[in-house]
Amino acid sequence: MEDKIRILVAKPGLDGHDRGAKVLARAFMEAGMEVIYTGIRRTPEQIAEVAVQEDVGVVALSCLSGAHNTLFPKVVELLREKGASDVLIIGGGVIPEEDVAFLKEKGVQEIFGPGTSLSVCVEYIRTHVKRET
């Protein structure tokens, strides 16, 4: 039997709106994934620490505040420092198209904007998460 994909859904920074993150968390659970949700207003340090403690395969970051270019790369950097460079890191929220290339260059593997189908997010995770062999 295949192990469940463990995913951390996180809201870095001062963004207080988490409806989208909760919708994603529910979709991931319904797709058979094990979801840990950090809640709102978490620091990159808190997110990286929980990701390592919970041994997740995916970190899904959500940001609506406009601070994604600072917060997302910081989470990536901290995960690498903690030896979790194999974690799939994805992001979403209100992220301008012109910021996507920068975020990918910094280590965020994919960005999902408003209106992205939940099934697209689920399928991306299933096909890109690193599995234990």
C-alpha positions in Angstrom: 0.0 0.0 0.0 1.3 3.4 -1.0 2.0 5.9 1.8 -0.2 9.0 1.9 1.3 12.2 0.6 1.9 14.5 3.6 1.4 18.1 2.8 1.8 21.3 4.9 -0.5 24.1 4.0 0.9 27.4 5.3 0.1 31.1 5.4 3.3 33.0 5.9 3.4 36.6 6.9 0.7 39.0 8.1 -1.9 37.8 5.6 -5.1 37.1 7.6 -7.2 35.7 4.8 -7.2 31.9 4.7 -10.4 30.8 2.9 -8.4 29.7 -0.2 -5.9 27.8 1.9 -8.7 26.0 3.7 -10.4 25.1 0.4 -7.1 23.7 -0.8 -6.5 21.8 2.4 -10.0 20.2 2.1 -9.3 19.3 -1.6 -6.0 17.7 -0.6 -7.7 15.7 2.1 -10.5 14.5 -0.2 -7.8 13.4 -2.6 -6.4 11.1 0.1 -3.5 13.3 1.2 -2.6 13.9 4.9 -2.8 17.6 5.5 -1.2 19.7 8.3 -2.5 23.3 8.3 -0.4 25.9 10.2 -3.1 28.6 10.5 -2.5 32.2 9.6 0.4 34.6 10.3 3.3 32.2 10.5 6.9 33.1 10.1 9.0 31.3 7.5 11.0 29.8 10.5 7.8 28.4 12.0 6.7 26.9 8.6 10.1 25.3 8.0 10.3 23.9 11.5 6.8 22.3 11.2 7.6 21.0 7.8 10.7 19.2 9.1 9.0 18.0 12.3 6.1 16.6 10.4 8.3 15.1 7.7 6.1 16.4 4.9 6.7 15.8 1.2 5.0 19.1 0.1 4.8 22.6 1.4 2.0 24.6 -0.1 2.4 28.3 0.6 -0.5 30.8 0.3 0.0 34.6 0.2 -2.4 37.4 -0.6 -0.5 40.2 1.1 2.0 40.9 -1.7 5.0 39.7 0.4 5.5 36.5 -1.6 8.8 37.5 -3.1 10.3 37.8 0.4 8.4 35.1 2.3 8.4 32.2 -0.2 12.2 32.3 -0.9 12.9 32.5 2.8 10.9 29.3 3.4 12.8 27.6 0.6 16.2 28.8 2.1 15.3 27.6 5.6 14.1 24.2 4.4 17.4 23.7 2.5 19.3 24.7 5.7 17.4 22.1 7.6 18.3 19.4 5.1 14.8 19.2 3.5 15.7 20.2 0.0 13.7 17.3 -1.4 10.4 18.8 -0.3 8.1 20.0 -3.1 7.4 23.6 -2.6 4.4 25.2 -4.3 2.7 28.5 -3.9 -0.5 30.3 -4.6 -2.5 33.4 -3.9 -2.6 36.7 -5.6 0.8 36.6 -7.3 1.4 38.8 -10.3 2.6 36.8 -13.4 5.8 38.9 -13.5 6.8 37.4 -10.1 6.4 33.8 -11.1 9.8 33.4 -12.8 11.6 35.0 -9.8 9.9 32.6 -7.4 10.7 29.6 -9.5 14.3 30.7 -9.7 14.4 30.9 -5.9 13.1 27.3 -5.6 9.3 27.4 -5.6 8.5 24.6 -8.1 5.1 25.9 -9.2 2.7 28.8 -8.6 -1.0 28.5 -8.8 -3.0 31.6 -9.3 -6.6 32.5 -8.6 -9.1 30.4 -10.5 -6.8 27.4 -10.8 -8.8 24.2 -10.7 -8.3 22.2 -7.5 -7.8 19.0 -9.6 -4.8 20.7 -11.3 -3.2 21.4 -8.0 -3.8 17.8 -6.8 -2.5 16.3 -10.0 0.6 18.5 -9.9 1.4 17.3 -6.4 0.8 13.6 -7.3 3.1 13.8 -10.3 5.9 15.9 -8.8 6.3 14.9 -5.1 9.4 12.8 -4.3 8.5 9.4 -3.1 10.5 7.1 -0.7 11.7 4.0 -2.6 
